[in-house]
Amino acid sequence: MKSIKWMLFGITLLLVTFLIRCMLEDALYTDFIGIFGAIIVIYGMCKNEKQ
């Protein structure tokens, strides 16, 4: 159950990053938030497969 929560949190970060990116142009910090969200999603997927 925790891995699903981590995946949802990561997807939420990706969506927020996309929305901020649409509002601002060339915002570098949103790229880092997006990468962090992608890492959380991948971690959640790997953790979910092991269970």
Legacy VTK file of the C-alpha trace (Angstrom):
# vtk DataFile Version 3.0
C-alpha trace
ASCII
DATASET POLYDATA
POINTS 51 float
0.000 0.000 0.000
2.871 2.379 0.705
4.274 1.889 -2.793
0.944 2.911 -4.335
0.949 6.056 -2.203
4.506 6.845 -3.348
3.484 6.332 -6.978
0.512 8.664 -6.574
2.722 11.252 -4.882
5.203 11.045 -7.757
2.491 11.377 -10.380
1.110 14.379 -8.511
4.547 15.998 -8.569
4.786 15.376 -12.304
1.384 16.988 -12.905
2.221 19.995 -10.732
5.510 20.380 -12.592
3.680 20.288 -15.919
1.200 22.945 -14.787
3.939 25.220 -13.450
5.911 24.685 -16.658
2.889 25.803 -18.688
2.609 28.994 -16.626
6.301 29.881 -16.547
8.809 29.712 -19.349
12.292 28.273 -18.861
11.864 27.588 -15.162
14.815 25.399 -14.197
13.599 24.392 -10.735
10.505 22.726 -12.204
12.793 20.358 -14.104
14.273 19.174 -10.818
10.796 18.689 -9.340
9.825 16.657 -12.410
12.910 14.462 -12.168
12.245 13.923 -8.450
8.647 12.939 -9.238
9.778 10.498 -11.930
12.238 8.884 -9.503
9.457 8.459 -6.930
7.174 6.855 -9.529
9.906 4.433 -10.655
10.734 3.594 -7.018
7.066 2.907 -6.295
6.738 0.686 -9.350
9.832 -1.346 -8.426
8.697 -1.688 -4.831
5.230 -2.778 -5.995
6.654 -5.545 -8.228
8.613 -7.062 -5.345
5.512 -7.506 -3.193
LINES 1 52
51 0 1 2 3 4 5 6 7 8 9 10 11 12 13 14 15 16 17 18 19 20 21 22 23 24 25 26 27 28 29 30 31 32 33 34 35 36 37 38 39 40 41 42 43 44 45 46 47 48 49 50
